[in-house]
């Protein structure tokens, strides 16, 4: 597993902050794939996929600000899509490329949609992983029960058990895969206890923005023109089958794929899931 840990400096309303990212593959490869994680996760979720794709792409997996190895914002109100999109534009400028391919899981897909909808967008091809123009109130309430709760654990094993519990919709993963997803998302503090590697204050704007009704982003989706693939976990509560199917007939008229035995969201830890992404992105 070969990657480099990098940092880029970004700017927001309350000042500068750093965004960490892992970089895979040849640095002079003009083909760039950016992989962006979900709300409480981090860029290391994509290690298996990035390694598999690094022969074809320079693969970039950022930790969205407030997560993973990235810095925290002084004003939690800025933990929102406009700041995240601005940070990604800064990242792409750092990479010194004109265009990119994009894979976004959940929140990462929303960031991708917002950027892909812009005039002159650098995104030429996009994979939306278990997210679409309608976010169901049911799923947002479920996510709201744990995001920002800031639990801690006496041992790594307790943290591992918690990650398995809240992330059960990821599907049937091996013990090694669960271990990896846990060790890259928790850290041991000076007091010896283990905590998540994200700022619990990311929950504040999330809860303020998402009330007890579905979120409708169809006007945004309609602005997207690049070839798009939408992957759905067959048991997903965030991306309904109705929304997923409708995404094929409007906006970019997306291609559709569904993964059995998974809810929100597929994690691309297996060769068959990775192949869905690879085949779409590398197709003519």
C-alpha positions in Angstrom: 0.0 0.0 0.0 1.8 3.1 -1.3 0.5 6.6 -0.8 1.7 10.0 0.3 0.1 12.1 3.0 -0.2 15.7 1.8 -1.6 19.0 3.1 -3.2 22.0 1.3 -4.0 25.3 2.8 -7.6 26.6 2.3 -9.4 29.8 3.2 -12.8 30.3 4.8 -14.7 33.2 6.4 -12.9 32.8 9.7 -9.4 32.4 8.3 -7.1 29.7 7.0 -7.4 26.0 7.6 -5.5 22.9 6.4 -7.0 20.1 4.5 -5.1 16.7 4.5 -5.3 14.3 1.6 -3.7 11.0 0.5 -2.2 10.8 -2.9 -1.8 7.5 -4.8 -0.2 6.7 -8.2 2.1 8.7 -10.4 2.2 12.4 -9.7 2.7 13.2 -13.3 -0.4 11.3 -14.4 -2.8 13.9 -15.9 -5.8 11.6 -15.2 -7.0 12.5 -11.7 -9.7 10.8 -9.6 -10.9 12.6 -6.5 -12.6 10.4 -3.9 -14.6 12.2 -1.2 -16.1 10.5 1.9 -19.3 10.7 3.9 -20.3 13.0 6.8 -18.2 11.5 9.7 -15.7 9.4 7.7 -12.3 10.3 6.1 -10.3 9.8 3.0 -8.7 6.6 4.2 -12.1 4.8 3.5 -10.9 4.7 -0.1 -7.6 2.9 0.5 -8.6 -0.3 -1.3 -10.2 1.5 -4.2 -7.4 4.0 -4.5 -4.8 1.3 -4.6 -6.7 -0.6 -7.2 -7.2 2.5 -9.4 -3.7 4.0 -8.9 -2.4 2.3 -12.1 -4.9 4.3 -14.1 -5.2 7.5 -12.1 -3.5 9.9 -9.8 -6.0 9.2 -7.0 -6.6 12.0 -4.4 -8.6 11.2 -1.2 -9.1 14.3 0.9 -10.2 14.5 4.6 -12.9 17.1 4.4 -12.1 19.9 6.9 -13.0 18.9 10.5 -12.3 15.2 9.7 -9.4 12.8 9.7 -6.0 14.5 9.6 -7.5 17.9 8.5 -7.8 21.0 10.7 -10.9 22.2 12.5 -12.8 25.4 11.7 -13.1 28.0 14.4 -16.7 28.7 13.4 -18.7 25.5 13.2 -21.4 27.3 11.1 -19.0 27.0 8.2 -19.1 23.2 8.2 -21.4 23.2 5.1 -21.3 22.4 1.4 -20.2 25.9 0.2 -17.0 25.8 2.3 -16.4 22.2 1.2 -16.8 23.0 -2.4 -14.4 26.0 -2.1 -11.8 23.7 -0.4 -12.1 21.3 -3.3 -11.5 24.0 -5.9 -8.4 25.0 -3.9 -7.3 21.3 -3.9 -7.8 21.0 -7.7 -5.7 24.2 -8.2 -3.0 22.6 -6.1 -3.0 19.5 -8.3 -2.5 21.7 -11.3 -5.0 19.9 -13.6 -7.8 21.2 -15.8 -10.2 18.4 -15.2 -10.9 15.5 -12.8 -13.1 12.5 -12.3 -15.1 12.4 -9.1 -16.3 9.7 -6.7 -18.4 11.0 -3.8 -20.0 8.9 -1.0 -23.0 10.5 0.6 -21.8 14.0 1.7 -18.9 13.6 -0.8 -21.5 13.1 -3.5 -23.4 16.3 -2.5 -20.1 18.2 -2.7 -19.6 16.7 -6.2 -23.1 17.6 -7.3 -22.6 21.2 -6.2 -19.3 21.5 -8.0 -20.5 19.6 -11.1 -23.5 21.9 -11.4 -21.3 25.0 -11.8 -20.6 26.6 -15.2 -17.0 25.7 -16.2 -16.8 22.8 -13.7 -13.6 20.7 -13.7 -15.6 17.5 -13.2 -15.7 15.5 -16.4 -17.1 12.2 -15.0 -18.8 11.5 -11.7 -19.8 8.6 -9.5 -22.4 9.3 -6.8 -22.3 6.7 -4.2 -25.7 6.2 -2.4 -26.8 9.8 -2.6 -29.1 11.8 -4.8 -31.3 14.9 -5.1 -33.6 13.7 -2.3 -32.3 13.1 1.2 -35.0 11.3 3.2 -36.0 12.6 6.7 -35.7 9.1 8.0 -32.1 8.7 7.1 -31.1 12.2 8.3 -32.8 11.5 11.6 -30.8 8.2 11.9 -27.5 9.9 11.1 -28.4 12.7 13.6 -28.7 10.2 16.4 -24.9 9.6 16.4 -23.2 12.5 14.6 -21.7 14.9 17.1 -22.3 12.6 20.1 -18.6 12.5 20.7 -18.4 9.1 22.4 -15.2 7.8 23.9 -13.9 4.3 24.7 -11.5 2.8 27.2 -10.1 0.4 24.6 -9.7 0.1 20.8 -11.8 -3.0 20.9 -14.7 -1.0 22.3 -14.3 1.6 19.5 -14.2 -1.2 17.0 -17.5 -2.7 18.3 -19.1 0.8 18.2 -18.0 1.4 14.6 -19.4 -2.0 13.6 -22.7 -1.2 15.3 -23.3 2.3 13.8 -21.9 1.3 10.4 -23.8 -2.0 10.0 -25.4 -0.7 6.8 -21.9 -0.9 5.2 -22.7 -4.6 4.7 -20.7 -7.8 5.3 -17.1 -6.8 5.7 -14.2 -8.9 6.9 -12.7 -8.4 10.4 -9.6 -6.9 8.7 -11.7 -4.4 6.8 -13.6 -3.4 9.9 -10.3 -3.0 11.8 -9.0 -0.7 9.0 -12.1 1.4 8.9 -11.9 1.8 12.7 -8.2 2.5 13.1 -8.3 5.2 10.4 -11.3 6.9 12.1 -10.4 6.9 15.8 -7.4 8.2 17.8 -6.2 7.7 21.3 -6.1 10.9 23.4 -3.6 12.0 26.1 -6.0 10.6 28.7 -5.7 7.1 27.1 -9.3 7.0 25.8 -10.2 6.6 22.1 -12.4 9.1 20.2 -13.4 9.7 16.6 -11.1 11.8 14.4 -13.7 14.4 13.6 -14.8 17.7 15.2 -18.1 16.9 16.9 -19.2 20.4 16.1 -19.9 19.3 12.5 -23.2 18.2 13.9 -24.4 21.8 14.6 -25.0 23.0 11.0 -26.1 19.5 10.0 -28.9 19.5 12.6 -29.8 23.1 11.8 -30.1 22.4 8.1 -32.0 19.2 8.2 -35.3 19.3 10.0 -38.1 16.7 9.9 -38.7 16.7 6.2 -37.0 15.4 3.1 -34.4 17.7 1.4 -35.1 18.3 -2.3 -32.1 19.1 -4.5 -33.6 18.3 -7.9 -32.9 21.8 -9.3 -29.2 21.3 -8.6 -29.1 17.8 -10.1 -30.8 19.2 -13.3 -27.8 21.5 -13.9 -25.3 18.6 -14.1 -24.2 17.7 -17.6 -21.2 15.3 -17.1 -21.6 11.5 -17.5 -22.7 10.2 -14.1 -23.1 6.8 -12.5 -25.3 6.5 -9.4 -24.6 3.5 -7.2 -27.2 2.5 -4.6 -27.0 0.2 -1.7 -30.1 -2.0 -2.1 -31.2 -1.5 1.5 -30.4 2.2 1.5 -32.6 4.5 3.6 -31.0 7.7 2.2 -31.3 7.1 -1.5 -34.7 5.5 -2.2 -35.3 3.3 -5.2 -37.8 5.8 -6.6 -35.2 8.7 -6.5 -32.5 6.5 -7.9 -34.5 5.4 -10.8 -35.7 9.0 -11.6 -32.0 10.1 -11.7 -31.7 8.1 -15.0 -34.3 10.2 -16.8 -33.4 13.8 -15.9 -30.3 16.0 -15.4 -27.3 14.0 -16.6 -29.5 10.9 -17.2 -27.3 8.8 -15.0 -26.3 5.2 -15.4 -27.5 3.1 -12.5 -26.0 0.3 -10.4 -27.2 -1.4 -7.3 -25.3 -3.4 -4.7 -27.1 -6.1 -2.8 -26.7 -6.7 0.9 -25.7 -3.1 1.6 -27.5 -0.1 2.9 -26.0 3.4 3.3 -23.4 3.1 1.9 -21.2 0.8 -0.2 -17.6 1.1 0.9 -15.7 -0.4 -2.1 -13.7 -2.8 0.0 -14.2 -5.7 -2.4 -13.1 -6.4 -6.0 -16.7 -6.6 -7.3 -17.7 -3.2 -5.9 -14.5 -1.6 -7.1 -15.1 -3.1 -10.6 -18.4 -1.1 -10.9 -16.5 2.2 -10.4 -13.5 1.2 -12.6 -15.6 0.0 -15.5 -17.7 3.2 -15.6 -14.8 5.6 -15.2 -12.5 3.9 -17.7 -15.2 3.4 -20.3 -15.1 5.6 -23.4 
